[in-house]
């Protein structure tokens, strides 16, 4: 996806098969102004996946689930 007004490009890589889960994404955008502007790129890759009823997992007792996803507490 390209957002010309923001000078931003976003690329999302997903599984073609159901459930079409996102595997990675990248985002490129300018930082700075004029001749000194540089294009910065952010990349993210999925490292863990859990099939869960996530809408019910929003209490402090569920913090340990963040570790299962490779996230910090």
Phi and psi restraints in degrees (range 20) as a CNS / XPLOR table:
assign (resid 1 and name C) (resid 2 and name N)
       (resid 2 and name CA) (resid 2 and name C) 1.0 -122.1 20.0 2
assign (resid 2 and name N) (resid 2 and name CA)
       (resid 2 and name C) (resid 3 and name N) 1.0 133.6 20.0 2
assign (resid 2 and name C) (resid 3 and name N)
       (resid 3 and name CA) (resid 3 and name C) 1.0 -118.5 20.0 2
assign (resid 3 and name N) (resid 3 and name CA)
       (resid 3 and name C) (resid 4 and name N) 1.0 88.4 20.0 2
assign (resid 3 and name C) (resid 4 and name N)
       (resid 4 and name CA) (resid 4 and name C) 1.0 -56.6 20.0 2
assign (resid 4 and name N) (resid 4 and name CA)
       (resid 4 and name C) (resid 5 and name N) 1.0 -40.7 20.0 2
assign (resid 4 and name C) (resid 5 and name N)
       (resid 5 and name CA) (resid 5 and name C) 1.0 -65.6 20.0 2
assign (resid 5 and name N) (resid 5 and name CA)
       (resid 5 and name C) (resid 6 and name N) 1.0 -24.9 20.0 2
assign (resid 5 and name C) (resid 6 and name N)
       (resid 6 and name CA) (resid 6 and name C) 1.0 -100.0 20.0 2
assign (resid 6 and name N) (resid 6 and name CA)
       (resid 6 and name C) (resid 7 and name N) 1.0 -5.8 20.0 2
assign (resid 6 and name C) (resid 7 and name N)
       (resid 7 and name CA) (resid 7 and name C) 1.0 53.4 20.0 2
assign (resid 7 and name N) (resid 7 and name CA)
       (resid 7 and name C) (resid 8 and name N) 1.0 46.7 20.0 2
assign (resid 7 and name C) (resid 8 and name N)
       (resid 8 and name CA) (resid 8 and name C) 1.0 -127.0 20.0 2
assign (resid 8 and name N) (resid 8 and name CA)
       (resid 8 and name C) (resid 9 and name N) 1.0 138.1 20.0 2
assign (resid 8 and name C) (resid 9 and name N)
       (resid 9 and name CA) (resid 9 and name C) 1.0 -120.8 20.0 2
assign (resid 9 and name N) (resid 9 and name CA)
       (resid 9 and name C) (resid 10 and name N) 1.0 134.2 20.0 2
assign (resid 9 and name C) (resid 10 and name N)
       (resid 10 and name CA) (resid 10 and name C) 1.0 -126.7 20.0 2
assign (resid 10 and name N) (resid 10 and name CA)
       (resid 10 and name C) (resid 11 and name N) 1.0 132.7 20.0 2
assign (resid 10 and name C) (resid 11 and name N)
       (resid 11 and name CA) (resid 11 and name C) 1.0 -123.3 20.0 2
assign (resid 11 and name N) (resid 11 and name CA)
       (resid 11 and name C) (resid 12 and name N) 1.0 129.4 20.0 2
assign (resid 11 and name C) (resid 12 and name N)
       (resid 12 and name CA) (resid 12 and name C) 1.0 -121.7 20.0 2
assign (resid 12 and name N) (resid 12 and name CA)
       (resid 12 and name C) (resid 13 and name N) 1.0 125.2 20.0 2
assign (resid 12 and name C) (resid 13 and name N)
       (resid 13 and name CA) (resid 13 and name C) 1.0 -104.0 20.0 2
assign (resid 13 and name N) (resid 13 and name CA)
       (resid 13 and name C) (resid 14 and name N) 1.0 124.2 20.0 2
assign (resid 13 and name C) (resid 14 and name N)
       (resid 14 and name CA) (resid 14 and name C) 1.0 -134.2 20.0 2
assign (resid 14 and name N) (resid 14 and name CA)
       (resid 14 and name C) (resid 15 and name N) 1.0 162.5 20.0 2
assign (resid 14 and name C) (resid 15 and name N)
       (resid 15 and name CA) (resid 15 and name C) 1.0 -72.4 20.0 2
assign (resid 15 and name N) (resid 15 and name CA)
       (resid 15 and name C) (resid 16 and name N) 1.0 129.9 20.0 2
assign (resid 15 and name C) (resid 16 and name N)
       (resid 16 and name CA) (resid 16 and name C) 1.0 -68.9 20.0 2
assign (resid 16 and name N) (resid 16 and name CA)
       (resid 16 and name C) (resid 17 and name N) 1.0 -25.6 20.0 2
assign (resid 16 and name C) (resid 17 and name N)
       (resid 17 and name CA) (resid 17 and name C) 1.0 -89.1 20.0 2
assign (resid 17 and name N) (resid 17 and name CA)
       (resid 17 and name C) (resid 18 and name N) 1.0 151.5 20.0 2
assign (resid 17 and name C) (resid 18 and name N)
       (resid 18 and name CA) (resid 18 and name C) 1.0 -57.2 20.0 2
assign (resid 18 and name N) (resid 18 and name CA)
       (resid 18 and name C) (resid 19 and name N) 1.0 135.9 20.0 2
assign (resid 18 and name C) (resid 19 and name N)
       (resid 19 and name CA) (resid 19 and name C) 1.0 -96.4 20.0 2
assign (resid 19 and name N) (resid 19 and name CA)
       (resid 19 and name C) (resid 20 and name N) 1.0 24.4 20.0 2
assign (resid 19 and name C) (resid 20 and name N)
       (resid 20 and name CA) (resid 20 and name C) 1.0 55.6 20.0 2
assign (resid 20 and name N) (resid 20 and name CA)
       (resid 20 and name C) (resid 21 and name N) 1.0 44.2 20.0 2
assign (resid 20 and name C) (resid 21 and name N)
       (resid 21 and name CA) (resid 21 and name C) 1.0 -69.5 20.0 2
assign (resid 21 and name N) (resid 21 and name CA)
       (resid 21 and name C) (resid 22 and name N) 1.0 147.0 20.0 2
assign (resid 21 and name C) (resid 22 and name N)
       (resid 22 and name CA) (resid 22 and name C) 1.0 -76.7 20.0 2
assign (resid 22 and name N) (resid 22 and name CA)
       (resid 22 and name C) (resid 23 and name N) 1.0 128.9 20.0 2
assign (resid 22 and name C) (resid 23 and name N)
       (resid 23 and name CA) (resid 23 and name C) 1.0 -98.1 20.0 2
assign (resid 23 and name N) (resid 23 and name CA)
       (resid 23 and name C) (resid 24 and name N) 1.0 -36.1 20.0 2
assign (resid 23 and name C) (resid 24 and name N)
       (resid 24 and name CA) (resid 24 and name C) 1.0 -164.9 20.0 2
assign (resid 24 and name N) (resid 24 and name CA)
       (resid 24 and name C) (resid 25 and name N) 1.0 168.5 20.0 2
assign (resid 24 and name C) (resid 25 and name N)
       (resid 25 and name CA) (resid 25 and name C) 1.0 -155.2 20.0 2
assign (resid 25 and name N) (resid 25 and name CA)
       (resid 25 and name C) (resid 26 and name N) 1.0 159.4 20.0 2
assign (resid 25 and name C) (resid 26 and name N)
       (resid 26 and name CA) (resid 26 and name C) 1.0 -141.4 20.0 2
assign (resid 26 and name N) (resid 26 and name CA)
       (resid 26 and name C) (resid 27 and name N) 1.0 153.4 20.0 2
assign (resid 26 and name C) (resid 27 and name N)
       (resid 27 and name CA) (resid 27 and name C) 1.0 -139.2 20.0 2
assign (resid 27 and name N) (resid 27 and name CA)
       (resid 27 and name C) (resid 28 and name N) 1.0 127.7 20.0 2
assign (resid 27 and name C) (resid 28 and name N)
       (resid 28 and name CA) (resid 28 and name C) 1.0 -121.1 20.0 2
assign (resid 28 and name N) (resid 28 and name CA)
       (resid 28 and name C) (resid 29 and name N) 1.0 135.2 20.0 2
assign (resid 28 and name C) (resid 29 and name N)
       (resid 29 and name CA) (resid 29 and name C) 1.0 -156.7 20.0 2
assign (resid 29 and name N) (resid 29 and name CA)
       (resid 29 and name C) (resid 30 and name N) 1.0 153.8 20.0 2
assign (resid 29 and name C) (resid 30 and name N)
       (resid 30 and name CA) (resid 30 and name C) 1.0 -79.5 20.0 2
assign (resid 30 and name N) (resid 30 and name CA)
       (resid 30 and name C) (resid 31 and name N) 1.0 146.3 20.0 2
assign (resid 30 and name C) (resid 31 and name N)
       (resid 31 and name CA) (resid 31 and name C) 1.0 -129.5 20.0 2
assign (resid 31 and name N) (resid 31 and name CA)
       (resid 31 and name C) (resid 32 and name N) 1.0 125.6 20.0 2
assign (resid 31 and name C) (resid 32 and name N)
       (resid 32 and name CA) (resid 32 and name C) 1.0 102.7 20.0 2
assign (resid 32 and name N) (resid 32 and name CA)
       (resid 32 and name C) (resid 33 and name N) 1.0 -175.0 20.0 2
assign (resid 32 and name C) (resid 33 and name N)
       (resid 33 and name CA) (resid 33 and name C) 1.0 -135.0 20.0 2
assign (resid 33 and name N) (resid 33 and name CA)
       (resid 33 and name C) (resid 34 and name N) 1.0 153.4 20.0 2
assign (resid 33 and name C) (resid 34 and name N)
       (resid 34 and name CA) (resid 34 and name C) 1.0 61.2 20.0 2
assign (resid 34 and name N) (resid 34 and name CA)
       (resid 34 and name C) (resid 35 and name N) 1.0 -141.7 20.0 2
assign (resid 34 and name C) (resid 35 and name N)
       (resid 35 and name CA) (resid 35 and name C) 1.0 -66.5 20.0 2
assign (resid 35 and name N) (resid 35 and name CA)
       (resid 35 and name C) (resid 36 and name N) 1.0 -22.7 20.0 2
assign (resid 35 and name C) (resid 36 and name N)
       (resid 36 and name CA) (resid 36 and name C) 1.0 -87.2 20.0 2
assign (resid 36 and name N) (resid 36 and name CA)
       (resid 36 and name C) (resid 37 and name N) 1.0 -2.4 20.0 2
assign (resid 36 and name C) (resid 37 and name N)
       (resid 37 and name CA) (resid 37 and name C) 1.0 -65.4 20.0 2
assign (resid 37 and name N) (resid 37 and name CA)
       (resid 37 and name C) (resid 38 and name N) 1.0 137.8 20.0 2
assign (resid 37 and name C) (resid 38 and name N)
       (resid 38 and name CA) (resid 38 and name C) 1.0 -125.0 20.0 2
assign (resid 38 and name N) (resid 38 and name CA)
       (resid 38 and name C) (resid 39 and name N) 1.0 146.7 20.0 2
assign (resid 38 and name C) (resid 39 and name N)
       (resid 39 and name CA) (resid 39 and name C) 1.0 -85.8 20.0 2
assign (resid 39 and name N) (resid 39 and name CA)
       (resid 39 and name C) (resid 40 and name N) 1.0 120.9 20.0 2
assign (resid 39 and name C) (resid 40 and name N)
       (resid 40 and name CA) (resid 40 and name C) 1.0 -100.2 20.0 2
assign (resid 40 and name N) (resid 40 and name CA)
       (resid 40 and name C) (resid 41 and name N) 1.0 143.4 20.0 2
assign (resid 40 and name C) (resid 41 and name N)
       (resid 41 and name CA) (resid 41 and name C) 1.0 -126.4 20.0 2
assign (resid 41 and name N) (resid 41 and name CA)
       (resid 41 and name C) (resid 42 and name N) 1.0 129.8 20.0 2
assign (resid 41 and name C) (resid 42 and name N)
       (resid 42 and name CA) (resid 42 and name C) 1.0 -107.8 20.0 2
assign (resid 42 and name N) (resid 42 and name CA)
       (resid 42 and name C) (resid 43 and name N) 1.0 131.6 20.0 2
assign (resid 42 and name C) (resid 43 and name N)
       (resid 43 and name CA) (resid 43 and name C) 1.0 -126.0 20.0 2
assign (resid 43 and name N) (resid 43 and name CA)
       (resid 43 and name C) (resid 44 and name N) 1.0 142.5 20.0 2
assign (resid 43 and name C) (resid 44 and name N)
       (resid 44 and name CA) (resid 44 and name C) 1.0 -137.1 20.0 2
assign (resid 44 and name N) (resid 44 and name CA)
       (resid 44 and name C) (resid 45 and name N) 1.0 141.6 20.0 2
assign (resid 44 and name C) (resid 45 and name N)
       (resid 45 and name CA) (resid 45 and name C) 1.0 -129.8 20.0 2
assign (resid 45 and name N) (resid 45 and name CA)
       (resid 45 and name C) (resid 46 and name N) 1.0 135.4 20.0 2
assign (resid 45 and name C) (resid 46 and name N)
       (resid 46 and name CA) (resid 46 and name C) 1.0 -72.4 20.0 2
assign (resid 46 and name N) (resid 46 and name CA)
       (resid 46 and name C) (resid 47 and name N) 1.0 129.2 20.0 2
assign (resid 46 and name C) (resid 47 and name N)
       (resid 47 and name CA) (resid 47 and name C) 1.0 -112.1 20.0 2
assign (resid 47 and name N) (resid 47 and name CA)
       (resid 47 and name C) (resid 48 and name N) 1.0 -21.3 20.0 2
assign (resid 47 and name C) (resid 48 and name N)
       (resid 48 and name CA) (resid 48 and name C) 1.0 -139.5 20.0 2
assign (resid 48 and name N) (resid 48 and name CA)
       (resid 48 and name C) (resid 49 and name N) 1.0 157.3 20.0 2
assign (resid 48 and name C) (resid 49 and name N)
       (resid 49 and name CA) (resid 49 and name C) 1.0 -148.0 20.0 2
assign (resid 49 and name N) (resid 49 and name CA)
       (resid 49 and name C) (resid 50 and name N) 1.0 141.5 20.0 2
assign (resid 49 and name C) (resid 50 and name N)
       (resid 50 and name CA) (resid 50 and name C) 1.0 -137.2 20.0 2
assign (resid 50 and name N) (resid 50 and name CA)
       (resid 50 and name C) (resid 51 and name N) 1.0 129.8 20.0 2
assign (resid 50 and name C) (resid 51 and name N)
       (resid 51 and name CA) (resid 51 and name C) 1.0 -89.5 20.0 2
assign (resid 51 and name N) (resid 51 and name CA)
       (resid 51 and name C) (resid 52 and name N) 1.0 114.7 20.0 2
assign (resid 51 and name C) (resid 52 and name N)
       (resid 52 and name CA) (resid 52 and name C) 1.0 -154.5 20.0 2
assign (resid 52 and name N) (resid 52 and name CA)
       (resid 52 and name C) (resid 53 and name N) 1.0 158.6 20.0 2
assign (resid 52 and name C) (resid 53 and name N)
       (resid 53 and name CA) (resid 53 and name C) 1.0 -82.1 20.0 2
assign (resid 53 and name N) (resid 53 and name CA)
       (resid 53 and name C) (resid 54 and name N) 1.0 73.6 20.0 2
assign (resid 53 and name C) (resid 54 and name N)
       (resid 54 and name CA) (resid 54 and name C) 1.0 -59.1 20.0 2
assign (resid 54 and name N) (resid 54 and name CA)
       (resid 54 and name C) (resid 55 and name N) 1.0 -28.1 20.0 2
assign (resid 54 and name C) (resid 55 and name N)
       (resid 55 and name CA) (resid 55 and name C) 1.0 -64.6 20.0 2
assign (resid 55 and name N) (resid 55 and name CA)
       (resid 55 and name C) (resid 56 and name N) 1.0 -18.1 20.0 2
assign (resid 55 and name C) (resid 56 and name N)
       (resid 56 and name CA) (resid 56 and name C) 1.0 -102.1 20.0 2
assign (resid 56 and name N) (resid 56 and name CA)
       (resid 56 and name C) (resid 57 and name N) 1.0 4.1 20.0 2
assign (resid 56 and name C) (resid 57 and name N)
       (resid 57 and name CA) (resid 57 and name C) 1.0 -110.1 20.0 2
assign (resid 57 and name N) (resid 57 and name CA)
       (resid 57 and name C) (resid 58 and name N) 1.0 64.8 20.0 2
assign (resid 57 and name C) (resid 58 and name N)
       (resid 58 and name CA) (resid 58 and name C) 1.0 -129.2 20.0 2
assign (resid 58 and name N) (resid 58 and name CA)
       (resid 58 and name C) (resid 59 and name N) 1.0 24.8 20.0 2
assign (resid 58 and name C) (resid 59 and name N)
       (resid 59 and name CA) (resid 59 and name C) 1.0 -106.2 20.0 2
assign (resid 59 and name N) (resid 59 and name CA)
       (resid 59 and name C) (resid 60 and name N) 1.0 165.0 20.0 2
assign (resid 59 and name C) (resid 60 and name N)
       (resid 60 and name CA) (resid 60 and name C) 1.0 -58.6 20.0 2
assign (resid 60 and name N) (resid 60 and name CA)
       (resid 60 and name C) (resid 61 and name N) 1.0 -32.3 20.0 2
assign (resid 60 and name C) (resid 61 and name N)
       (resid 61 and name CA) (resid 61 and name C) 1.0 -65.7 20.0 2
assign (resid 61 and name N) (resid 61 and name CA)
       (resid 61 and name C) (resid 62 and name N) 1.0 -14.6 20.0 2
assign (resid 61 and name C) (resid 62 and name N)
       (resid 62 and name CA) (resid 62 and name C) 1.0 -95.4 20.0 2
assign (resid 62 and name N) (resid 62 and name CA)
       (resid 62 and name C) (resid 63 and name N) 1.0 5.5 20.0 2
assign (resid 62 and name C) (resid 63 and name N)
       (resid 63 and name CA) (resid 63 and name C) 1.0 -57.9 20.0 2
assign (resid 63 and name N) (resid 63 and name CA)
       (resid 63 and name C) (resid 64 and name N) 1.0 -32.4 20.0 2
assign (resid 63 and name C) (resid 64 and name N)
       (resid 64 and name CA) (resid 64 and name C) 1.0 -62.8 20.0 2
assign (resid 64 and name N) (resid 64 and name CA)
       (resid 64 and name C) (resid 65 and name N) 1.0 -22.0 20.0 2
assign (resid 64 and name C) (resid 65 and name N)
       (resid 65 and name CA) (resid 65 and name C) 1.0 -66.8 20.0 2
assign (resid 65 and name N) (resid 65 and name CA)
       (resid 65 and name C) (resid 66 and name N) 1.0 -24.5 20.0 2
assign (resid 65 and name C) (resid 66 and name N)
       (resid 66 and name CA) (resid 66 and name C) 1.0 -62.6 20.0 2
assign (resid 66 and name N) (resid 66 and name CA)
       (resid 66 and name C) (resid 67 and name N) 1.0 -36.2 20.0 2
assign (resid 66 and name C) (resid 67 and name N)
       (resid 67 and name CA) (resid 67 and name C) 1.0 -65.3 20.0 2
assign (resid 67 and name N) (resid 67 and name CA)
       (resid 67 and name C) (resid 68 and name N) 1.0 -36.9 20.0 2
assign (resid 67 and name C) (resid 68 and name N)
       (resid 68 and name CA) (resid 68 and name C) 1.0 -61.7 20.0 2
assign (resid 68 and name N) (resid 68 and name CA)
       (resid 68 and name C) (resid 69 and name N) 1.0 -27.4 20.0 2
assign (resid 68 and name C) (resid 69 and name N)
       (resid 69 and name CA) (resid 69 and name C) 1.0 -92.9 20.0 2
assign (resid 69 and name N) (resid 69 and name CA)
       (resid 69 and name C) (resid 70 and name N) 1.0 1.9 20.0 2
assign (resid 69 and name C) (resid 70 and name N)
       (resid 70 and name CA) (resid 70 and name C) 1.0 78.9 20.0 2
assign (resid 70 and name N) (resid 70 and name CA)
       (resid 70 and name C) (resid 71 and name N) 1.0 19.6 20.0 2
assign (resid 70 and name C) (resid 71 and name N)
       (resid 71 and name CA) (resid 71 and name C) 1.0 -100.0 20.0 2
assign (resid 71 and name N) (resid 71 and name CA)
       (resid 71 and name C) (resid 72 and name N) 1.0 158.1 20.0 2
assign (resid 71 and name C) (resid 72 and name N)
       (resid 72 and name CA) (resid 72 and name C) 1.0 -84.3 20.0 2
assign (resid 72 and name N) (resid 72 and name CA)
       (resid 72 and name C) (resid 73 and name N) 1.0 159.6 20.0 2
